[in-house]
Amino acid sequence: MNKVALRCFQTCNVGYNSDMAPKLSDEQRQALARRPDAPLEVEDPETHGKYALVRMDVYEQMQKVPSYGDTSPDPREFYPAFLDAVKNDLDAPGMEEYDNYKPPQAET
């Protein structure tokens, strides 16, 4: 699918709504359950096209990532998404030791 068609598919709502969404098969549900934090790669047996199934909340987060084209992104724009991604790790047991961490002083 070319970029224009893909953009239209994502934004034009071409007569498709969530009531028409295909349902997961038992095989897909079991595969997703085995790796709940990773995308599930599936292949169309007729076209051999490969797809990634991800939870809707993950997909919505991916949609928030700005597209920069050929320009370099400003890394500060990713700080909120990074903080959201690691917030549970920052509160993990033992991490409070880093609250009092003092970096080594440079020798003069």
C-alpha positions as CSV (number, residue, x, y, z in Angstrom):
1,M,0.0,0.0,0.0
2,N,1.5,3.3,-0.9
3,K,1.9,6.2,1.6
4,V,-1.1,8.1,0.2
5,A,-3.4,5.1,0.4
6,L,-2.1,4.2,3.8
7,R,-2.7,7.7,5.1
8,C,-6.2,7.7,3.7
9,F,-6.9,4.3,5.2
10,Q,-5.8,5.6,8.6
11,T,-7.7,8.8,8.5
12,C,-10.5,8.6,5.9
13,N,-12.6,6.0,7.7
14,V,-13.5,4.4,4.3
15,G,-16.8,2.9,5.3
16,Y,-15.2,0.7,8.0
17,N,-16.1,0.9,11.6
18,S,-15.2,-1.0,14.8
19,D,-18.4,-3.1,14.6
20,M,-16.8,-4.7,11.5
21,A,-13.5,-5.6,13.2
22,P,-12.6,-9.3,12.7
23,K,-12.5,-11.4,15.9
24,L,-9.4,-13.1,17.1
25,S,-9.2,-16.9,16.6
26,D,-8.5,-19.2,19.5
27,E,-5.0,-19.8,18.0
28,Q,-4.3,-16.0,17.9
29,R,-5.6,-15.4,21.4
30,Q,-3.4,-18.2,22.8
31,A,-0.3,-16.8,21.0
32,L,-1.0,-13.3,22.3
33,A,-1.4,-14.7,25.8
34,R,2.0,-16.4,25.6
35,R,3.7,-13.0,24.8
36,P,1.4,-10.3,26.1
37,D,4.0,-7.5,25.8
38,A,5.1,-8.2,22.3
39,P,3.4,-7.9,18.9
40,L,2.2,-11.0,17.3
41,E,3.4,-11.6,13.8
42,V,0.7,-13.1,11.5
43,E,0.9,-14.0,7.8
44,D,-1.8,-13.9,5.2
45,P,-1.7,-17.4,3.7
46,E,-2.9,-16.1,0.3
47,T,-0.7,-13.0,-0.2
48,H,2.1,-14.0,2.3
49,G,1.8,-10.4,3.6
50,K,3.0,-10.1,7.2
51,Y,1.2,-8.1,9.9
52,A,1.7,-7.3,13.5
53,L,-1.2,-7.6,16.0
54,V,-0.8,-5.3,18.9
55,R,-3.2,-4.2,21.7
56,M,-5.2,-1.1,20.8
57,D,-3.6,0.9,23.6
58,V,-0.1,0.2,22.2
59,Y,-1.3,1.1,18.7
60,E,-2.7,4.4,20.0
61,Q,0.6,5.2,21.7
62,M,2.4,4.5,18.4
63,Q,0.1,6.9,16.6
64,K,1.2,9.7,19.0
65,V,4.9,9.4,17.8
66,P,5.5,12.3,15.4
67,S,6.6,11.7,11.9
68,Y,9.7,13.6,11.0
69,G,10.3,12.6,7.4
70,D,13.9,13.5,6.5
71,T,14.5,15.8,9.5
72,S,16.1,14.8,12.8
73,P,13.7,14.6,15.7
74,D,14.2,16.7,18.9
75,P,14.8,14.0,21.5
76,R,13.0,16.1,24.1
77,E,9.7,15.3,22.4
78,F,10.1,11.7,23.4
79,Y,10.7,12.4,27.1
80,P,7.0,12.1,28.1
81,A,6.5,8.8,26.2
82,F,9.8,7.5,27.7
83,L,8.8,8.4,31.2
84,D,5.4,6.8,30.7
85,A,7.1,3.6,29.4
86,V,9.4,3.3,32.4
87,K,7.3,4.7,35.3
88,N,6.7,1.2,36.8
89,D,10.4,0.5,36.7
90,L,11.2,3.7,38.4
91,D,9.0,2.7,41.3
92,A,10.4,-0.8,41.5
93,P,11.8,-2.0,44.9
94,G,15.4,-0.9,45.3
95,M,15.2,2.1,43.0
96,E,14.9,4.6,45.9
97,E,18.7,4.2,46.4
98,Y,19.2,6.2,43.2
99,D,17.3,9.1,44.8
100,N,20.4,9.8,46.9
101,Y,22.9,9.0,44.2
102,K,25.8,11.5,43.9
103,P,27.8,11.3,40.7
104,P,31.6,11.1,41.2
105,Q,33.3,14.5,41.3
106,A,35.8,15.3,38.5
107,E,39.3,15.4,39.7
108,T,41.0,18.8,39.4
